[in-house]
Amino acid sequence: MKLRSMARIALLATTAALAAPLVADDEMPPLPLYMLEQRGTLTRIDVARRMVWIDRKPYKVTDETHAYIGARRLDDLRKLPRGGSVAYMPGTGGALTSLWAEQAAPESPGRRRK
């Protein structure tokens, strides 16, 4: 009986130790990047509707979506690199759980106001 209790405690301790790295602050993605389920090409962005198309499939970017460019939290969808490679994890109802792009979109070469 004691052996079974000790085994259960050891299992819980191991689970807690492995789950701790999944908790992250605002500067790091919430999951290690290799755990993101899929990779694809960002084909379209609709900033007004907070939608992105990855490999021509639409996904909603919600307030619960963990979105990053490199190690920085994404605050504007216009910073995503259209045509660039992204890693993502789809959630329920067409929303994204996680979205990660390695680099931001290059700045527009258009004219700037002085």
VEXMI-167468 format. One record per residue: residue number from 0; y, z, x of N, C-alpha, C in turn; residue in three letters. Coordinates in pm, 1 decimal. Layout:
! VEXMI-167468
SITE:rose:ny:nz:nx:cay:caz:cax:cy:cz:cx:vovex
SITE:NUM:Y:Z:X:Y:Z:X:Y:Z:X:ALA
...
//
This chain:
! VEXMI-167468
SITE:rose:ny:nz:nx:cay:caz:cax:cy:cz:cx:vovex
SITE:0:-118.4:0.0:81.0:0.0:0.0:0.0:125.7:0.0:86.0:MET
SITE:1:126.6:81.7:191.5:242.5:85.8:279.3:262.4:-46.7:350.7:LYS
SITE:2:153.0:-111.2:386.6:161.6:-239.3:455.5:228.6:-343.9:367.3:LEU
SITE:3:195.9:-344.2:239.8:255.3:-439.3:146.7:405.8:-413.9:132.7:ARG
SITE:4:448.9:-289.2:124.6:590.4:-253.0:115.0:665.0:-294.2:240.8:SER
SITE:5:604.8:-269.8:355.8:668.6:-307.3:482.0:680.9:-458.6:494.2:MET
SITE:6:580.4:-530.0:448.6:586.5:-676.0:452.7:697.5:-727.2:362.0:ALA
SITE:7:713.3:-666.0:245.9:818.1:-705.4:152.1:956.4:-679.6:212.4:ARG
SITE:8:974.5:-565.0:278.2:1102.3:-532.2:342.6:1131.5:-630.5:456.0:ILE
SITE:9:1029.9:-663.1:534.5:1048.5:-758.5:643.7:1087.5:-895.8:590.0:ALA
SITE:10:1026.8:-936.3:479.5:1060.0:-1064.8:418.5:1203.3:-1065.6:368.6:LEU
SITE:11:1247.4:-957.8:304.1:1385.4:-949.1:256.0:1485.0:-950.0:371.9:LEU
SITE:12:1453.6:-879.4:479.5:1542.5:-876.6:595.9:1553.9:-1014.2:659.1:ALA
SITE:13:1442.9:-1085.2:668.8:1444.6:-1220.4:725.7:1524.8:-1313.9:637.5:THR
SITE:14:1506.8:-1305.4:507.1:1581.7:-1389.0:413.5:1730.7:-1361.3:424.4:THR
SITE:15:1770.0:-1236.0:432.1:1911.6:-1200.7:444.5:1970.0:-1253.3:575.3:ALA
SITE:16:1893.5:-1245.8:682.2:1942.4:-1294.8:811.6:1959.8:-1445.9:811.0:ALA
SITE:17:1871.9:-1516.3:742.8:1882.5:-1662.2:736.7:1990.7:-1707.3:639.9:LEU
SITE:18:2016.7:-1632.0:535.8:2116.5:-1670.4:435.9:2258.2:-1642.6:483.4:ALA
SITE:19:2277.5:-1551.1:575.6:2411.3:-1515.9:623.1:2489.1:-1634.6:678.7:ALA
SITE:20:2429.3:-1728.8:754.4:2507.8:-1840.7:804.6:2558.5:-1934.3:695.3:PRO
SITE:21:2506.5:-1925.7:572.9:2552.5:-2012.2:465.5:2688.0:-1970.7:412.0:LEU
SITE:22:2730.5:-1848.3:436.3:2860.8:-1802.0:392.9:2961.6:-1843.1:498.0:VAL
SITE:23:3071.1:-1908.9:454.1:3166.3:-1960.9:551.7:3308.8:-1927.0:510.8:ALA
SITE:24:3400.2:-1934.7:607.9:3541.0:-1916.8:577.1:3602.8:-2052.9:547.2:ASP
SITE:25:3734.5:-2057.8:533.3:3802.1:-2181.7:494.7:3804.1:-2287.1:605.0:ASP
SITE:26:3775.2:-2252.5:727.2:3784.7:-2347.5:836.7:3652.6:-2414.9:872.1:GLU
SITE:27:3542.3:-2372.3:814.8:3414.2:-2432.3:847.9:3342.8:-2476.6:720.6:MET
SITE:28:3270.6:-2586.7:726.6:3193.8:-2628.7:609.5:3096.5:-2518.6:566.4:PRO
SITE:29:3068.5:-2509.2:436.4:2985.9:-2400.4:386.6:2839.1:-2411.5:424.7:PRO
SITE:30:2793.2:-2528.8:464.3:2654.2:-2548.9:504.8:2651.9:-2624.0:637.0:LEU
SITE:31:2550.5:-2603.5:717.5:2538.9:-2687.3:837.0:2528.7:-2834.1:794.2:PRO
SITE:32:2591.3:-2922.6:868.6:2601.2:-3062.1:826.1:2466.6:-3130.1:812.5:LEU
SITE:33:2367.5:-3088.2:891.0:2236.8:-3152.1:880.0:2168.8:-3119.0:747.3:TYR
SITE:34:2218.7:-3019.3:675.4:2158.2:-2983.1:548.1:2212.7:-3065.4:431.6:MET
SITE:35:2320.6:-3140.5:453.9:2371.0:-3226.1:347.2:2266.9:-3332.3:318.0:LEU
SITE:36:2243.7:-3355.9:191.6:2128.2:-3434.8:153.0:2140.1:-3583.9:180.6:GLU
SITE:37:2259.3:-3639.6:169.9:2270.3:-3784.6:176.4:2389.5:-3827.9:260.6:GLN
SITE:38:2381.5:-3950.1:308.8:2493.5:-4013.7:378.8:2521.9:-4144.8:309.4:ARG
SITE:39:2646.8:-4186.5:314.4:2683.0:-4312.3:251.4:2819.6:-4358.4:296.8:GLY
SITE:40:2864.0:-4469.4:238.3:2994.2:-4527.8:270.3:3088.5:-4503.8:154.0:THR
SITE:41:3206.4:-4452.3:183.3:3307.8:-4427.9:81.8:3369.4:-4561.8:43.6:LEU
SITE:42:3342.6:-4609.1:-77.3:3385.0:-4743.4:-115.5:3512.5:-4745.8:-198.3:THR
SITE:43:3545.2:-4635.9:-267.6:3665.5:-4634.8:-351.6:3709.7:-4491.2:-373.5:ARG
SITE:44:3842.2:-4472.0:-392.8:3899.2:-4340.5:-420.2:3997.6:-4354.0:-535.7:ILE
SITE:45:3987.0:-4268.9:-635.8:4084.1:-4262.3:-745.3:4142.9:-4121.9:-742.4:ASP
SITE:46:4262.0:-4110.6:-684.4:4325.0:-3979.6:-664.9:4360.5:-3916.3:-799.6:VAL
SITE:47:4410.8:-3995.5:-894.6:4455.4:-3942.4:-1023.9:4339.7:-3879.2:-1101.6:ALA
SITE:48:4223.5:-3941.6:-1099.1:4107.8:-3887.9:-1172.1:4018.6:-3800.0:-1085.5:ARG
SITE:49:4055.4:-3781.9:-958.7:3976.3:-3703.3:-862.2:3832.7:-3753.4:-854.3:ARG
SITE:50:3820.3:-3885.1:-838.8:3689.7:-3950.6:-830.6:3679.5:-4023.1:-696.8:MET
SITE:51:3558.4:-4024.7:-642.8:3527.5:-4105.4:-524.6:3401.7:-4185.8:-555.6:VAL
SITE:52:3391.4:-4300.8:-495.5:3272.6:-4383.2:-508.8:3205.7:-4389.4:-372.3:TRP
SITE:53:3081.9:-4349.9:-367.1:3004.2:-4353.3:-243.7:2890.9:-4451.4:-267.5:ILE
SITE:54:2885.8:-4554.7:-185.6:2788.9:-4662.5:-204.8:2794.4:-4715.1:-348.6:ASP
SITE:55:2917.9:-4727.3:-399.7:2948.7:-4781.8:-532.8:2903.0:-4693.9:-648.7:ARG
SITE:56:2868.2:-4570.0:-622.7:2832.7:-4475.4:-729.1:2947.9:-4376.4:-745.0:LYS
SITE:57:2992.6:-4352.3:-869.8:3106.7:-4261.5:-889.0:3065.3:-4114.4:-884.6:PRO
SITE:58:3151.4:-4032.7:-823.7:3132.3:-3888.1:-818.3:3266.1:-3820.3:-842.5:TYR
SITE:59:3262.9:-3706.8:-909.9:3382.5:-3628.8:-938.5:3400.4:-3522.0:-831.4:LYS
SITE:60:3523.2:-3510.0:-780.5:3557.1:-3404.1:-685.1:3625.3:-3293.5:-765.7:VAL
SITE:61:3558.5:-3180.7:-780.4:3611.1:-3070.2:-861.0:3669.4:-2961.9:-771.1:THR
SITE:62:3722.1:-2859.2:-833.9:3773.3:-2745.0:-757.0:3661.2:-2670.6:-686.0:ASP
SITE:63:3538.9:-2684.3:-735.7:3424.2:-2617.5:-673.8:3361.9:-2700.5:-561.5:GLU
SITE:64:3403.7:-2825.5:-545.2:3349.3:-2911.0:-439.4:3397.0:-2861.3:-303.7:THR
SITE:65:3304.9:-2843.7:-210.9:3339.1:-2806.3:-73.3:3362.1:-2937.0:2.2:HIS
SITE:66:3489.2:-2974.6:19.3:3522.7:-3102.0:81.6:3596.4:-3077.5:213.3:ALA
SITE:67:3550.8:-3147.1:318.2:3606.1:-3126.5:452.2:3622.6:-3259.4:524.5:TYR
SITE:68:3722.7:-3263.2:611.7:3736.3:-3369.2:711.0:3724.9:-3297.8:843.9:ILE
SITE:69:3618.3:-3326.7:916.3:3588.8:-3249.3:1036.6:3562.7:-3105.2:994.9:GLY
SITE:70:3636.0:-3010.5:1054.0:3619.2:-2869.8:1018.8:3730.5:-2819.5:927.7:ALA
SITE:71:3820.1:-2909.3:884.4:3932.7:-2867.8:799.8:3905.7:-2901.1:653.6:ARG
SITE:72:3943.7:-2808.0:567.5:3926.7:-2827.9:423.7:4014.7:-2945.1:377.9:ARG
SITE:73:3959.1:-3030.0:293.6:4030.2:-3146.0:240.3:4126.1:-3100.3:131.2:LEU
SITE:74:4255.3:-3129.7:147.2:4353.2:-3090.6:46.4:4411.9:-3210.6:-27.9:ASP
SITE:75:4380.9:-3332.6:16.9:4434.3:-3453.4:-46.3:4331.7:-3565.3:-32.0:ASP
SITE:76:4287.3:-3621.6:-144.0:4185.5:-3727.2:-138.7:4233.0:-3850.3:-62.4:LEU
SITE:77:4364.8:-3869.2:-51.9:4416.5:-3985.6:21.5:4386.8:-3978.7:170.6:ARG
SITE:78:4346.9:-3862.4:219.1:4311.6:-3847.6:360.5:4169.9:-3895.1:390.9:LYS
SITE:79:4091.4:-3921.5:286.8:3954.6:-3969.8:308.8:3957.2:-4112.8:361.0:LEU
SITE:80:3869.3:-4146.3:453.8:3867.3:-4280.7:513.0:3792.1:-4380.8:424.5:PRO
SITE:81:3865.6:-4461.7:347.5:3800.8:-4562.5:263.6:3723.4:-4658.6:353.1:ARG
SITE:82:3597.7:-4679.3:321.0:3511.4:-4762.8:403.9:3441.9:-4684.9:514.3:GLY
SITE:83:3473.7:-4556.6:525.7:3414.6:-4473.4:630.1:3284.5:-4409.7:584.5:GLY
SITE:84:3212.0:-4356.6:679.7:3084.9:-4290.0:653.7:3110.9:-4145.3:613.9:SER
SITE:85:3042.1:-4099.5:508.9:3054.9:-3961.4:463.1:2915.9:-3902.5:442.4:VAL
SITE:86:2909.0:-3771.1:449.2:2787.3:-3697.4:413.1:2821.6:-3621.4:286.1:ALA
SITE:87:2725.4:-3612.4:193.8:2756.0:-3549.6:65.9:2630.8:-3490.7:1.4:TYR
SITE:88:2656.4:-3400.0:-92.6:2548.8:-3341.1:-170.5:2590.3:-3350.6:-317.2:MET
SITE:89:2522.0:-3434.6:-395.8:2557.5:-3444.6:-536.9:2518.1:-3317.8:-611.7:PRO
SITE:90:2597.9:-3284.5:-712.7:2569.9:-3168.6:-796.0:2529.3:-3212.4:-935.1:GLY
SITE:91:2562.9:-3132.2:-1031.7:2527.7:-3164.1:-1169.5:2642.7:-3235.2:-1239.8:THR
SITE:92:2609.2:-3318.0:-1336.9:2710.2:-3384.7:-1417.7:2796.0:-3484.2:-1342.9:GLY
SITE:93:2746.4:-3540.3:-1234.4:2822.3:-3638.7:-1158.9:2924.0:-3581.0:-1062.9:GLY
SITE:94:2927.4:-3449.6:-1049.4:3020.5:-3384.9:-956.4:2954.6:-3371.2:-820.0:ALA
SITE:95:3037.7:-3357.4:-718.0:2987.9:-3335.0:-582.9:2989.0:-3185.8:-552.3:LEU
SITE:96:2882.5:-3137.3:-490.5:2878.4:-3000.3:-441.3:2949.7:-2993.0:-307.3:THR
SITE:97:2920.9:-3089.6:-218.0:2981.3:-3095.0:-84.9:3014.3:-3237.9:-48.4:SER
SITE:98:3120.9:-3253.6:28.2:3163.0:-3384.2:79.3:3220.0:-3360.9:217.8:LEU
SITE:99:3176.6:-3440.8:314.7:3224.6:-3425.1:450.9:3247.7:-3561.3:515.0:TRP
SITE:100:3365.3:-3578.1:572.9:3398.3:-3697.9:650.1:3431.1:-3653.4:791.7:ALA
SITE:101:3385.9:-3730.7:888.8:3408.3:-3692.8:1028.1:3554.0:-3707.5:1068.4:GLU
SITE:102:3619.9:-3817.0:1021.2:3757.9:-3843.4:1059.9:3842.2:-3870.5:936.8:GLN
SITE:103:3971.8:-3840.3:948.6:4066.1:-3870.5:840.9:4101.8:-4018.4:845.0:ALA
SITE:104:4155.5:-4066.6:735.2:4201.4:-4205.5:729.0:4320.3:-4221.7:823.2:ALA
SITE:105:4331.4:-4337.5:888.4:4448.4:-4359.0:973.9:4574.6:-4363.4:890.1:PRO
SITE:106:4684.9:-4322.5:949.9:4811.6:-4324.6:876.0:4851.4:-4467.7:847.1:GLU
SITE:107:4917.2:-4485.6:733.2:4960.6:-4618.1:690.4:5064.8:-4673.7:787.7:SER
SITE:108:5053.6:-4801.9:824.9:5150.7:-4859.5:915.1:5279.7:-4899.1:845.8:PRO
SITE:109:5293.2:-4865.5:718.7:5412.7:-4901.9:641.5:5537.8:-4836.8:695.6:GLY
SITE:110:5650.1:-4879.0:641.0:5779.0:-4826.2:685.2:5796.8:-4682.1:639.1:ARG
SITE:111:5863.1:-4605.7:721.5:5890.3:-4466.1:688.9:6040.2:-4447.7:670.2:ARG
SITE:112:6076.4:-4358.4:580.1:6218.2:-4327.1:559.7:6266.4:-4235.9:670.6:ARG
SITE:113:6390.5:-4253.0:703.7:6449.6:-4167.5:808.3:6524.4:-4052.9:749.1:LYS
//
